Amino acid sequence: MRLTQLAVLAIATSLLTTALAVAAPGLRDSGPPQQGRAIHSAGDLAVLPGPARVEVENRILADRLDTLLPRLMAESGLDMWLVINREYAEDPVYFTLVPQPSFAARRTTMLVFSRKADGTVERLSVNRYPLGGPYTAAWSGGDLDAQWKALADVIVSRDPKRIGINTSRHWPVADGLTAGLDARLREVLPSDFASRLTPAEPLVIRWLETRTAAESEIYPHVVALARGVIAEAFSTKVITPGVTTTAEVAWYIRGRFEALGLPIWFFPDVNLQRPGIACKGDEGFCGVSGVIQRGDVLHTDVGICYLKLCTDTQEMGYVLRLGEAAPPAGLQAALAEGNRWQDLLTGAFVTGRTGNEILARTLEASRKAGIRGSVYSHPIGFFGHAPGPTIGMWDNQRPTPVQGDWRLNPDTAYAIEGAIWRGVPEWGGQLVHMKLEQSALFDGKTVHYLAGRQTEWHLVR
């Protein structure tokens, strides 16, 4: 018997709700030391089929437009926000604003957000293909000249004092209005209205970086899927010591995500370290490609996006030698030191601090603790490398202008990313490079690892 689409959606939603109940406890942990969590497989975690994803994504979008956007427009001091783009040259923020399924800004699509006296935001679309859903069509059709005239009429009739447009010198995500469209907009507006145009940069960044309550409920599940596939890859299900290569493991990870219907936003990286392959420390990343052998340390870096939310995860594995039941004590100490470094970084998260201030405090705390570490954390969300405060860069441990000066806000998500170098006695004192990264949410007071963090080695037996 064939299930109706509604029945499939009901079942899928039920599965997601059940899975979230399992995935969410990390948000309730009392502090960083309690947030370790081992996830062994992605096989037990629900992944919604396409139609069910659309329903979830559109429900979250409606909530964001109804509750978040009015607050952020008031915060940014904008009376109107224009998002104007064309097919094949979509504004980076466009797909975060329109309902699914949507594959392009067909022809020329114009979105108008107008703040009303009561604080609510009127949402209009001026385009040949009405978006429906949360938008009211403000144009009945015609040629391109008529479309631009309709946009000008909408703007003039509402008489906004400050009109935000997506132009920015420093933030790519806030620079989506092309030069041609910007020039045409200024041509069709009366001169006194053209002078009201102002960069919408603060609004765009706040819209993209802020996570709603609904997104915070779902995010742990998304991150758990990424961590589950890593656990599968760093196991004998995938690796035969002496046979399997790092490239084959990377392709397994990509194929596994593809089979689950989870798009990656960069190709997975897998590399190894072992005694005899020198790690100089503080001079870039340690790790090489090749055939995986017993006694090797493994590292991977993966990123997926699901229900519009992206992850960025790095974890470490160890291939047991014959007779070993656990990694050498030196490697276990290195992971513990990496966790301690994470605690120092997340402990510096305080609302209102800039990314540069968090970096400086973490580096100073690491120095006092005798930890040789490097910090290169960044926001995540609708993009893997999302806007918000940059907290160091792998090739710059000094202040980052502009992006590093952005202040930390509540309800924002981050890749807690960086590394430590530590000598391993069992390797004759050779350094191991512990490259760690976990997705986390900052609620304004505490950093919560969305699906726990790695506190134990993945073991290939």
LUMMAR-56364 format. One record per residue (C-alpha): residue in one letter; x, y, z. Coordinates in pm, 1 decimal. Layout:
% residues N
type=a	east=X	north=Y	up=Z
...
***
This chain:
% residues 461
type=m	east=0.0	north=0.0	up=0.0
type=r	east=139.3	north=343.6	up=-94.3
type=l	east=159.5	north=607.2	up=179.6
type=t	east=24.5	north=950.8	up=102.2
type=q	east=267.3	north=1242.6	up=105.2
type=l	east=105.0	north=1366.7	up=426.3
type=a	east=159.0	north=1031.2	up=594.9
type=v	east=523.5	north=1025.0	up=486.9
type=l	east=568.0	north=1374.8	up=627.9
type=a	east=405.7	north=1276.7	up=957.8
type=i	east=629.4	north=972.0	up=993.8
type=a	east=942.4	north=1166.9	up=898.2
type=t	east=861.6	north=1444.8	up=1142.1
type=s	east=804.5	north=1189.3	up=1416.5
type=l	east=1140.1	north=1029.5	up=1341.9
type=l	east=1313.8	north=1366.3	up=1356.7
type=t	east=1146.6	north=1453.8	up=1686.2
type=t	east=1255.5	north=1121.4	up=1836.4
type=a	east=1608.9	north=1162.2	up=1709.5
type=l	east=1631.9	north=1517.1	up=1841.0
type=a	east=1534.4	north=1396.5	up=2186.2
type=v	east=1842.2	north=1175.2	up=2174.7
type=a	east=2069.7	north=1435.3	up=2016.4
type=a	east=1978.7	north=1737.7	up=2227.6
type=p	east=2110.5	north=1649.2	up=2578.3
type=g	east=2440.5	north=1826.2	up=2500.7
type=l	east=2251.1	north=2153.6	up=2534.2
type=r	east=2160.4	north=2068.5	up=2892.3
type=d	east=2510.6	north=1985.5	up=3014.2
type=s	east=2624.2	north=2199.4	up=3306.1
type=g	east=2967.1	north=2292.0	up=3169.6
type=p	east=3241.9	north=2211.7	up=2921.3
type=p	east=3402.5	north=1920.3	up=3114.7
type=q	east=3070.5	north=1730.9	up=3107.0
type=q	east=3014.7	north=1768.3	up=2734.9
type=g	east=3216.5	north=1474.0	up=2606.9
type=r	east=3006.5	north=1241.0	up=2395.8
type=a	east=3084.8	north=938.3	up=2180.5
type=i	east=2870.9	north=891.8	up=1869.7
type=h	east=2937.4	north=559.3	up=1700.3
type=s	east=2733.2	north=578.2	up=1381.1
type=a	east=2498.1	north=793.7	up=1176.7
type=g	east=2285.0	north=488.2	up=1108.9
type=d	east=2053.6	north=541.9	up=1405.0
type=l	east=1984.0	north=907.1	up=1326.4
type=a	east=1684.4	north=1012.9	up=1117.8
type=v	east=1733.4	north=1195.0	up=789.4
type=l	east=1419.2	north=1349.4	up=642.5
type=p	east=1320.9	north=1291.0	up=278.8
type=g	east=1309.9	north=1594.4	up=48.9
type=p	east=941.0	north=1690.4	up=86.9
type=a	east=960.8	north=1673.9	up=464.9
type=r	east=1270.9	north=1895.3	up=465.8
type=v	east=1081.0	north=2161.4	up=273.0
type=e	east=806.3	north=2172.1	up=535.9
type=v	east=1056.1	north=2205.0	up=821.6
type=e	east=1268.5	north=2467.7	up=645.7
type=n	east=967.8	north=2679.7	up=551.8
type=r	east=823.6	north=2661.8	up=903.3
type=i	east=1155.2	north=2784.6	up=1043.2
type=l	east=1176.5	north=3058.1	up=778.5
type=a	east=828.7	north=3185.0	up=863.8
type=d	east=923.7	north=3202.3	up=1229.9
type=r	east=1245.8	north=3389.7	up=1151.9
type=l	east=1064.2	north=3641.4	up=933.7
type=d	east=783.5	north=3690.9	up=1187.3
type=t	east=987.3	north=3715.8	up=1506.6
type=l	east=1356.4	north=3770.6	up=1431.2
type=l	east=1361.5	north=4009.6	up=1135.9
type=p	east=1149.9	north=4285.7	up=1298.9
type=r	east=1381.3	north=4287.1	up=1600.2
type=l	east=1695.8	north=4299.8	up=1388.2
type=m	east=1564.0	north=4574.0	up=1161.1
type=a	east=1484.1	north=4786.4	up=1465.0
type=e	east=1827.4	north=4707.7	up=1609.8
type=s	east=1991.6	north=4813.6	up=1281.1
type=g	east=1784.9	north=5131.8	up=1254.0
type=l	east=1652.4	north=5049.1	up=906.9
type=d	east=1302.4	north=5139.2	up=791.8
type=m	east=1331.2	north=4931.7	up=474.2
type=w	east=1560.3	north=4656.4	up=345.0
type=l	east=1594.8	north=4573.8	up=-23.9
type=v	east=1731.9	north=4244.1	up=-154.4
type=i	east=1758.1	north=4270.8	up=-532.9
type=n	east=1926.2	north=4001.9	up=-743.3
type=r	east=1918.2	north=3818.0	up=-1072.0
type=e	east=1922.8	north=3455.2	up=-1179.8
type=y	east=2276.4	north=3307.1	up=-1171.0
type=a	east=2397.9	north=3600.3	up=-961.3
type=e	east=2200.1	north=3547.6	up=-642.4
type=d	east=2269.7	north=3758.4	up=-336.0
type=p	east=2439.3	north=3540.1	up=-69.7
type=v	east=2152.1	north=3612.2	up=169.3
type=y	east=1876.1	north=3537.8	up=-82.7
type=f	east=1820.6	north=3167.0	up=-20.1
type=t	east=1795.7	north=3229.3	up=355.7
type=l	east=1495.3	north=3454.9	up=290.3
type=v	east=1281.0	north=3263.6	up=39.6
type=p	east=1065.3	north=2952.8	up=85.7
type=q	east=1163.4	north=2615.6	up=-54.2
type=p	east=1169.4	north=2469.7	up=-309.5
type=s	east=1356.9	north=2756.1	up=-468.7
type=f	east=1650.1	north=2713.7	up=-705.7
type=a	east=1714.8	north=3065.6	up=-835.4
type=a	east=1620.7	north=3432.4	up=-825.3
type=r	east=1433.4	north=3388.3	up=-1150.7
type=r	east=1497.1	north=3668.8	up=-1400.5
type=t	east=1516.7	north=3963.6	up=-1157.8
type=t	east=1375.8	north=3911.1	up=-809.1
type=m	east=1319.1	north=4199.8	up=-570.6
type=l	east=1236.9	north=4153.6	up=-203.3
type=v	east=1115.8	north=4449.6	up=1.4
type=f	east=1102.2	north=4448.3	up=381.2
type=s	east=925.7	north=4754.9	up=518.6
type=r	east=907.5	north=4823.6	up=890.7
type=k	east=566.7	north=4948.5	up=1001.4
type=a	east=474.9	north=5180.2	up=1287.7
type=d	east=368.7	north=4888.6	up=1508.5
type=g	east=711.5	north=4723.2	up=1469.3
type=t	east=600.5	north=4446.7	up=1234.4
type=v	east=761.4	north=4407.0	up=892.3
type=e	east=567.2	north=4406.2	up=566.5
type=r	east=717.0	north=4155.0	up=321.7
type=l	east=671.0	north=4216.3	up=-49.7
type=s	east=804.3	north=4055.1	up=-366.6
type=v	east=835.8	north=4247.9	up=-689.9
type=n	east=906.0	north=3983.7	up=-951.7
type=r	east=756.7	north=3791.8	up=-1242.9
type=y	east=727.5	north=3468.2	up=-1046.1
type=p	east=546.8	north=3537.0	up=-714.5
type=l	east=710.9	north=3361.8	up=-418.6
type=g	east=391.4	north=3305.8	up=-220.8
type=g	east=419.1	north=3182.7	up=136.5
type=p	east=543.5	north=3467.9	up=354.9
type=y	east=546.5	north=3724.6	up=71.6
type=t	east=277.0	north=3942.8	up=-81.8
type=a	east=312.8	north=4008.6	up=-456.2
type=a	east=344.7	north=4382.0	up=-525.5
type=w	east=355.7	north=4364.2	up=-902.9
type=s	east=117.7	north=4207.2	up=-1153.0
type=g	east=370.5	north=4165.7	up=-1433.0
type=g	east=512.7	north=4340.1	up=-1739.7
type=d	east=854.5	north=4415.1	up=-1882.3
type=l	east=1172.8	north=4494.6	up=-1688.4
type=d	east=1114.1	north=4869.9	up=-1701.2
type=a	east=768.6	north=4820.5	up=-1550.4
type=q	east=918.6	north=4603.7	up=-1276.6
type=w	east=1168.1	north=4872.2	up=-1175.8
type=k	east=894.3	north=5135.2	up=-1180.8
type=a	east=681.9	north=4911.6	up=-954.6
type=l	east=971.9	north=4882.1	up=-710.9
type=a	east=1018.6	north=5258.2	up=-706.1
type=d	east=644.9	north=5308.0	up=-645.0
type=v	east=653.8	north=5063.3	up=-352.0
type=i	east=945.6	north=5249.0	up=-196.4
type=v	east=810.7	north=5599.6	up=-247.5
type=s	east=462.8	north=5509.1	up=-120.7
type=r	east=606.1	north=5390.3	up=211.4
type=d	east=844.8	north=5685.0	up=250.7
type=p	east=1123.1	north=5509.0	up=448.4
type=k	east=1390.3	north=5732.1	up=600.1
type=r	east=1674.8	north=5474.9	up=592.9
type=i	east=1679.6	north=5211.7	up=316.8
type=g	east=1924.6	north=4926.2	up=354.8
type=i	east=2092.7	north=4778.3	up=48.4
type=n	east=2342.1	north=4492.4	up=38.0
type=t	east=2670.7	north=4667.1	up=-30.5
type=s	east=2980.3	north=4612.0	up=180.4
type=r	east=3353.4	north=4661.7	up=143.9
type=h	east=3454.7	north=4399.5	up=399.4
type=w	east=3179.3	north=4134.6	up=429.7
type=p	east=3114.9	north=3925.0	up=115.3
type=v	east=2777.9	north=3801.6	up=246.2
type=a	east=2657.8	north=4162.0	up=276.2
type=d	east=2778.2	north=4267.3	up=-70.5
type=g	east=2521.0	north=4091.4	up=-287.4
type=l	east=2383.2	north=4393.3	up=-475.1
type=t	east=2572.0	north=4407.0	up=-804.4
type=a	east=2701.9	north=4733.4	up=-945.1
type=g	east=2454.9	north=4718.5	up=-1231.8
type=l	east=2152.7	north=4670.7	up=-1006.8
type=d	east=2275.2	north=4937.7	up=-767.4
type=a	east=2305.4	north=5186.3	up=-1053.5
type=r	east=1959.0	north=5100.4	up=-1188.8
type=l	east=1802.4	north=5138.1	up=-843.5
type=r	east=1947.0	north=5488.0	up=-808.1
type=e	east=1822.1	north=5576.9	up=-1155.4
type=v	east=1459.0	north=5486.4	up=-1087.3
type=l	east=1436.5	north=5648.0	up=-744.0
type=p	east=1370.1	north=6019.6	up=-693.6
type=s	east=1696.3	north=6186.1	up=-589.9
type=d	east=1582.5	north=6248.8	up=-233.8
type=f	east=1508.6	north=5876.7	up=-196.0
type=a	east=1835.9	north=5765.1	up=-354.6
type=s	east=2016.8	north=5966.8	up=-86.4
type=r	east=1845.3	north=5750.0	up=178.5
type=l	east=2018.2	north=5432.3	up=60.5
type=t	east=2266.1	north=5295.0	up=314.1
type=p	east=2461.3	north=4969.9	up=351.7
type=a	east=2257.7	north=4701.7	up=529.8
type=e	east=2577.0	north=4530.5	up=649.0
type=p	east=2489.2	north=4511.8	up=1022.2
type=l	east=2143.5	north=4371.7	up=948.9
type=v	east=2272.7	north=4108.9	up=705.2
type=i	east=2535.1	north=3984.9	up=950.6
type=r	east=2292.0	north=3972.9	up=1241.7
type=w	east=2030.2	north=3792.1	up=1027.1
type=l	east=2280.5	north=3529.7	up=918.8
type=e	east=2453.6	north=3476.7	up=1253.9
type=t	east=2147.2	north=3456.4	up=1481.0
type=r	east=1996.4	north=3116.2	up=1558.4
type=t	east=1632.7	north=3091.0	up=1664.0
type=a	east=1493.9	north=2855.3	up=1926.6
type=a	east=1366.6	north=2622.7	up=1653.3
type=e	east=1708.5	north=2607.5	up=1486.8
type=s	east=1878.0	north=2543.0	up=1820.1
type=e	east=1650.1	north=2242.6	up=1869.8
type=i	east=1744.9	north=2094.0	up=1533.6
type=y	east=2115.0	north=2180.3	up=1524.0
type=p	east=2232.2	north=1904.7	up=1764.1
type=h	east=2086.8	north=1643.1	up=1530.6
type=v	east=2262.1	north=1791.2	up=1226.3
type=v	east=2598.4	north=1791.1	up=1404.7
type=a	east=2541.9	north=1437.0	up=1535.7
type=l	east=2504.4	north=1316.0	up=1177.1
type=a	east=2844.8	north=1459.4	up=1087.1
type=r	east=3009.4	north=1310.0	up=1394.2
type=g	east=2842.2	north=973.6	up=1333.6
type=v	east=2987.5	north=942.1	up=984.0
type=i	east=3335.2	north=1025.4	up=1117.8
type=a	east=3299.6	north=743.4	up=1371.4
type=e	east=3205.2	north=501.3	up=1095.1
type=a	east=3502.0	north=610.8	up=883.4
type=f	east=3751.5	north=570.5	up=1167.9
type=s	east=3665.6	north=204.9	up=1228.1
type=t	east=3730.9	north=-137.5	up=1082.8
type=k	east=3410.7	north=-97.3	up=885.5
type=v	east=3615.1	north=120.0	up=651.0
type=i	east=3983.9	north=78.4	up=740.1
type=t	east=4201.7	north=-231.1	up=695.0
type=p	east=4546.1	north=-142.9	up=836.1
type=g	east=4817.5	north=-185.6	up=577.3
type=v	east=4566.6	north=-168.3	up=290.9
type=t	east=4333.4	north=131.9	up=313.4
type=t	east=4458.3	north=476.6	up=212.6
type=t	east=4365.1	north=812.6	up=359.3
type=a	east=4212.6	north=907.9	up=22.6
type=e	east=3985.0	north=602.6	up=31.8
type=v	east=3860.3	north=703.6	up=376.7
type=a	east=3791.3	north=1056.0	up=252.2
type=w	east=3591.3	north=917.9	up=-41.6
type=y	east=3398.2	north=690.6	up=195.2
type=i	east=3299.2	north=994.8	up=401.1
type=r	east=3184.8	north=1181.6	up=92.6
type=g	east=2991.4	north=879.9	up=-37.1
type=r	east=2827.3	north=816.0	up=299.6
type=f	east=2699.7	north=1172.9	up=320.1
type=e	east=2577.8	north=1147.5	up=-37.1
type=a	east=2390.1	north=825.4	up=41.5
type=l	east=2223.5	north=1000.9	up=335.8
type=g	east=2121.5	north=1292.6	up=113.2
type=l	east=2344.3	north=1534.6	up=307.1
type=p	east=2531.6	north=1786.2	up=90.0
type=i	east=2891.9	north=1862.4	up=181.8
type=w	east=3024.2	north=2216.7	up=161.2
type=f	east=3386.1	north=2107.6	up=115.7
type=f	east=3556.0	north=1781.6	up=27.8
type=p	east=3650.3	north=1578.5	up=338.9
type=d	east=4016.6	north=1576.2	up=434.9
type=v	east=4184.1	north=1271.9	up=592.2
type=n	east=4552.7	north=1258.9	up=686.6
type=l	east=4785.4	north=1067.4	up=917.6
type=q	east=5075.7	north=1122.3	up=1154.7
type=r	east=5324.1	north=860.7	up=1278.1
type=p	east=5667.8	north=834.4	up=1437.2
type=g	east=5937.5	north=933.8	up=1190.9
type=i	east=5723.7	north=1188.4	up=1006.1
type=a	east=5839.2	north=1508.1	up=1171.0
type=c	east=5592.0	north=1769.0	up=1292.1
type=k	east=5779.4	north=2096.4	up=1335.2
type=g	east=5507.0	north=2275.5	up=1530.1
type=d	east=5373.1	north=2628.0	up=1480.9
type=e	east=5456.7	north=2603.9	up=1109.8
type=g	east=5131.6	north=2493.9	up=951.8
type=f	east=4946.3	north=2166.5	up=964.7
type=c	east=5103.0	north=1828.0	up=1036.4
type=g	east=4976.8	north=1521.8	up=852.2
type=v	east=5039.1	north=1336.3	up=526.1
type=s	east=4848.1	north=1111.8	up=288.5
type=g	east=4919.3	north=744.7	up=234.3
type=v	east=4847.0	north=386.8	up=336.1
type=i	east=4717.7	north=365.1	up=692.7
type=q	east=4929.4	north=150.6	up=924.2
type=r	east=4899.3	north=29.2	up=1281.7
type=g	east=5017.2	north=293.0	up=1526.3
type=d	east=4903.4	north=580.9	up=1303.9
type=v	east=4719.1	north=887.2	up=1428.7
type=l	east=4436.3	north=984.2	up=1195.1
type=h	east=4266.4	north=1319.8	up=1144.7
type=t	east=3964.8	north=1427.8	up=942.2
type=d	east=3789.0	north=1754.1	up=866.1
type=v	east=3428.2	north=1735.6	up=737.0
type=g	east=3138.8	north=1972.2	up=681.2
type=i	east=2775.7	north=1912.0	up=584.3
type=c	east=2458.4	north=2119.0	up=558.2
type=y	east=2112.7	north=1986.4	up=649.3
type=l	east=1787.5	north=2178.6	up=700.5
type=k	east=1987.8	north=2488.3	up=596.5
type=l	east=2228.5	north=2450.9	up=891.9
type=c	east=2597.0	north=2374.7	up=832.5
type=t	east=2854.0	north=2194.6	up=1045.6
type=d	east=3234.0	north=2194.6	up=1063.9
type=t	east=3399.3	north=1906.3	up=1249.5
type=q	east=3752.7	north=1775.8	up=1303.1
type=e	east=3827.0	north=1462.5	up=1504.7
type=m	east=4119.1	north=1228.5	up=1569.4
type=g	east=4159.0	north=852.8	up=1547.7
type=y	east=4423.0	north=596.6	up=1639.6
type=v	east=4501.3	north=261.7	up=1477.0
type=l	east=4581.4	north=13.7	up=1752.4
type=r	east=4901.6	north=-188.9	up=1730.9
type=l	east=4885.9	north=-560.7	up=1798.8
type=g	east=4846.9	north=-614.8	up=2171.1
type=e	east=4723.8	north=-260.7	up=2239.8
type=a	east=4382.5	north=-199.3	up=2395.1
type=a	east=4418.0	north=181.1	up=2401.2
type=p	east=4636.4	north=454.3	up=2253.7
type=p	east=4973.4	north=521.1	up=2420.4
type=a	east=4951.8	north=734.2	up=2734.0
type=g	east=5122.6	north=1023.2	up=2554.1
type=l	east=4849.1	north=1039.9	up=2293.8
type=q	east=4576.9	north=1018.1	up=2556.5
type=a	east=4742.0	north=1308.9	up=2737.9
type=a	east=4750.9	north=1503.8	up=2412.0
type=l	east=4375.6	north=1469.1	up=2360.8
type=a	east=4312.8	north=1569.5	up=2723.0
type=e	east=4529.7	north=1876.0	up=2669.2
type=g	east=4333.4	north=1955.0	up=2353.5
type=n	east=4012.4	north=1941.9	up=2556.9
type=r	east=4170.6	north=2169.6	up=2814.5
type=w	east=4258.6	north=2413.2	up=2535.6
type=q	east=3893.6	north=2404.2	up=2421.5
type=d	east=3787.9	north=2492.9	up=2776.0
type=l	east=4020.6	north=2793.0	up=2777.7
type=l	east=3877.5	north=2914.2	up=2448.1
type=t	east=3510.2	north=2869.3	up=2535.0
type=g	east=3573.2	north=3014.5	up=2880.7
type=a	east=3668.8	north=3341.0	up=2710.5
type=f	east=3328.6	north=3367.7	up=2541.4
type=v	east=3151.4	north=3665.8	up=2698.0
type=t	east=2872.0	north=3861.7	up=2533.4
type=g	east=3005.4	north=4186.0	up=2389.3
type=r	east=3367.2	north=4077.3	up=2356.6
type=t	east=3519.6	north=4100.1	up=2012.4
type=g	east=3670.3	north=3803.5	up=1834.1
type=n	east=4012.2	north=3965.3	up=1874.6
type=e	east=3963.0	north=3999.9	up=2250.4
type=i	east=3862.3	north=3633.5	up=2281.5
type=l	east=4169.3	north=3534.0	up=2080.2
type=a	east=4405.0	north=3735.9	up=2298.9
type=r	east=4258.4	north=3598.1	up=2621.6
type=t	east=4276.7	north=3239.2	up=2494.5
type=l	east=4637.4	north=3270.2	up=2381.3
type=e	east=4736.8	north=3425.0	up=2714.0
type=a	east=4553.9	north=3156.1	up=2913.0
type=s	east=4717.9	north=2885.9	up=2700.0
type=r	east=5060.1	north=3036.8	up=2759.2
type=k	east=5005.9	north=3039.7	up=3135.0
type=a	east=4886.7	north=2677.2	up=3123.0
type=g	east=5192.6	north=2572.1	up=2925.1
type=i	east=4985.0	north=2471.8	up=2621.6
type=r	east=5127.3	north=2529.7	up=2275.9
type=g	east=4809.4	north=2608.0	up=2088.3
type=s	east=4670.1	north=2787.1	up=1785.7
type=v	east=4320.7	north=2939.9	up=1761.6
type=y	east=4122.3	north=2973.0	up=1439.0
type=s	east=3754.6	north=2959.9	up=1530.0
type=h	east=3471.5	north=3100.3	up=1320.7
type=p	east=3091.9	north=3131.6	up=1318.3
type=i	east=2875.9	north=2868.8	up=1146.3
type=g	east=2509.8	north=2860.7	up=1046.0
type=f	east=2364.9	north=2907.7	up=699.0
type=f	east=2725.6	north=2891.4	up=576.3
type=g	east=3014.5	north=2680.0	up=698.8
type=h	east=3228.4	north=2992.3	up=721.4
type=a	east=2955.6	north=3228.0	up=836.4
type=p	east=2968.3	north=3597.9	up=930.0
type=g	east=3030.9	north=3708.0	up=1285.3
type=p	east=3340.0	north=3741.7	up=1504.9
type=t	east=3654.2	north=3582.8	up=1361.4
type=i	east=3857.3	north=3438.0	up=1649.2
type=g	east=4205.0	north=3400.1	up=1505.5
type=m	east=4314.8	north=3248.0	up=1176.3
type=w	east=4545.9	north=2951.7	up=1127.8
type=d	east=4800.8	north=3176.7	up=957.2
type=n	east=4743.1	north=3483.4	up=1178.1
type=q	east=4742.7	north=3463.2	up=1557.4
type=r	east=4720.3	north=3840.5	up=1582.8
type=p	east=4410.3	north=4061.8	up=1556.3
type=t	east=4203.4	north=4030.8	up=1239.1
type=p	east=4077.7	north=4372.0	up=1123.5
type=v	east=3700.7	north=4422.6	up=1083.9
type=q	east=3580.5	north=4060.7	up=1115.6
type=g	east=3780.6	north=4014.2	up=1434.7
type=d	east=3634.4	north=4337.5	up=1572.3
type=w	east=3276.2	north=4206.9	up=1548.2
type=r	east=3127.9	north=4150.4	up=1894.1
type=l	east=2998.3	north=3822.3	up=2032.5
type=n	east=2618.5	north=3802.1	up=2045.3
type=p	east=2387.9	north=3552.2	up=2219.1
type=d	east=2220.6	north=3275.1	up=2020.8
type=t	east=2505.3	north=3238.1	up=1774.8
type=a	east=2690.7	north=2924.2	up=1665.2
type=y	east=3061.8	north=2858.2	up=1621.6
type=a	east=3315.4	north=2605.8	up=1507.0
type=i	east=3536.8	north=2576.7	up=1814.4
type=e	east=3843.1	north=2521.5	up=1599.8
type=g	east=4214.5	north=2512.8	up=1661.9
type=a	east=4499.1	north=2284.7	up=1756.0
type=i	east=4768.8	north=2205.1	up=2007.0
type=w	east=5113.3	north=2052.0	up=1965.2
type=r	east=5243.7	north=1814.4	up=2230.6
type=g	east=5543.6	north=1586.6	up=2254.6
type=v	east=5468.8	north=1213.6	up=2274.6
type=p	east=5715.0	north=1016.0	up=2492.1
type=e	east=5630.9	north=692.1	up=2310.5
type=w	east=5731.6	north=866.4	up=1985.9
type=g	east=6067.4	north=973.4	up=2127.5
type=g	east=5929.0	north=1316.4	up=2211.2
type=q	east=5809.3	north=1381.3	up=1856.5
type=l	east=5520.4	north=1625.2	up=1839.9
type=v	east=5165.2	north=1520.3	up=1763.0
type=h	east=4935.4	north=1783.2	up=1615.2
type=m	east=4590.2	north=1758.8	up=1774.9
type=k	east=4357.3	north=1933.6	up=1530.5
type=l	east=4015.9	north=1965.4	up=1695.0
type=e	east=3691.3	north=2128.0	up=1585.6
type=q	east=3337.5	north=2096.5	up=1719.2
type=s	east=3018.2	north=2286.8	up=1642.3
type=a	east=2874.9	north=2475.4	up=1938.9
type=l	east=2606.9	north=2724.6	up=2039.3
type=f	east=2664.7	north=3029.6	up=2258.9
type=d	east=2342.9	north=3115.8	up=2446.1
type=g	east=2474.3	north=3441.3	up=2589.8
type=k	east=2629.4	north=3282.6	up=2897.3
type=t	east=2757.4	north=2934.9	up=2810.8
type=v	east=2903.5	north=2754.1	up=2512.3
type=h	east=2716.6	north=2428.1	up=2449.9
type=y	east=2866.2	north=2166.9	up=2218.2
type=l	east=2572.9	north=2085.3	up=1995.7
type=a	east=2636.2	north=1710.6	up=1980.5
type=g	east=2899.4	north=1681.9	up=2249.9
type=r	east=3270.9	north=1689.4	up=2180.5
type=q	east=3542.1	north=1429.9	up=2130.2
type=t	east=3704.9	north=1336.3	up=2459.9
type=e	east=3800.5	north=980.4	up=2360.2
type=w	east=4001.7	north=855.9	up=2064.4
type=h	east=3830.5	north=684.1	up=1774.0
type=l	east=3993.4	north=341.3	up=1768.5
type=v	east=4062.2	north=123.7	up=1466.1
type=r	east=4121.8	north=-224.4	up=1605.3
***
